[in-house]
Amino acid sequence: MLRKMLSIATSAAIVAASAVSLSAVAAEPIRLGFLTVKSGALAAGGKQMEDALRLFLKERNNTVAGRPVELFVADTGGQPAITKTKAQELVEKNKVQVIIGPLAAFEALAVDDYIRRSQIPTISPSAAAEDLTQRKPNPWFVRAVGTSAQPTHPLGEYAAKELKYKRVAIIADDFAFGHELSAGFQRTFEENGGKVVQKLWSPLNVADYGNYISQIKPDVDAVFAGFAGGNGVKFLKQYNEYGMKGKIPVIAAMTTVDEGILKLMGDEAVGVISSGWYTATLNNPNNQRFVQAMNREVKEDPGYYSMGAYGAALMMEEALKSIGGKIEDKNAFMAALRNVQVPNDPRGSFKLDALGNPIMDIQIRKVERKDGKLVNTIVKTYPQVSQFWTYDRRDFLSNPVYSRDYPAAKNIGM
């Protein structure tokens, strides 16, 4: 009898200790690191990401999956070396358990090895460096957004087949993101009968696009503009000032006419056709709520960067819910991220492929003025687009990563 009573008492003590332990874990804040850019050409995107992430936390009273969230923000300055240092500080000094960031493709490449070594779950809200989910997949890295070329594959086909363009000049930022998105456009445009006859690469922090605009061939059907941050504002303004708007139409990457910078543009942006995985004009209840909240909090529509950060936070939330908020179990959390289902994403339904990249709708958009405001209206939707477009995955990955030199530009100068 005594033995039985001791056994019951021991069991009760274990249950009580476990309850205390679980309660203690639940009370501990989730330590969230955020890599952003607060200065330079990419600062506009960095601000939009931070605004959206803070909105997400405010809506939830800084609580996710039943646990408070402590946010640690690190400014990378848009510099790869600083990005690596800031990531190390977040992990080793601030003891963060998950990172949302960084912003740029070259920043993600700079911290790739560190993410692997430290085994820190990382959700990309913007950085679209392709090989992190292609030839060299990082097991601790997933994307809330597409690869650089994922939206431009459909745009290349659309420009050739539906806009009937035959000859196009490319002008884009001279870094990984600009190279990759331009390459994706070139590949599908030329496979559908078009020719890229000119490529102009401008430095990310260029002050004046006049020298590049003056080089554009006068006999092209359109100019493909691939810019990030605030560079689209400068380019389109100067393109108009040089009298080009009425002569050669512009088609563009998502970020060139992103909602976050449309408010800084005028009629020079009207008519620009672009492609992307999000636009504030998406007509669904979740997006309408998101747009209204962003309008209320920061007085602007969400776009590429804000939706990327908000979407990354939604992924984190759903993954944590599925494992009871136990972010301390890194392997379980990472597995949950890779299989995440987000029922309330403003973009609509999407899923991650086996390499951690979203399969999602891509919209062809056109800049129009509505109710006195510039917006990206949806012209066409390509449903559930993969990072591999319509190509066989094995064949795609057997080729080099998209770059300045691949695919080869065989029609330059024609």
Helices and strands as residue ranges (DSSP letters): H 2-27, E 30-36, H 43-59, E 63-64, E 67-75, H 80-88, I 89-93, E 98-100, H 105-118, E 122-124, G 130-133, E 141-143, H 152-161, E 167-173, H 176-191, E 195-202, H 210-213, E 222-226, H 231-241, E 250-252, G 254-257, H 259-262, G 267-269, E 273-276, H 285-298, H 304-322, H 330-338, E 351-352, E 358-370, E 373-385, H 393-398
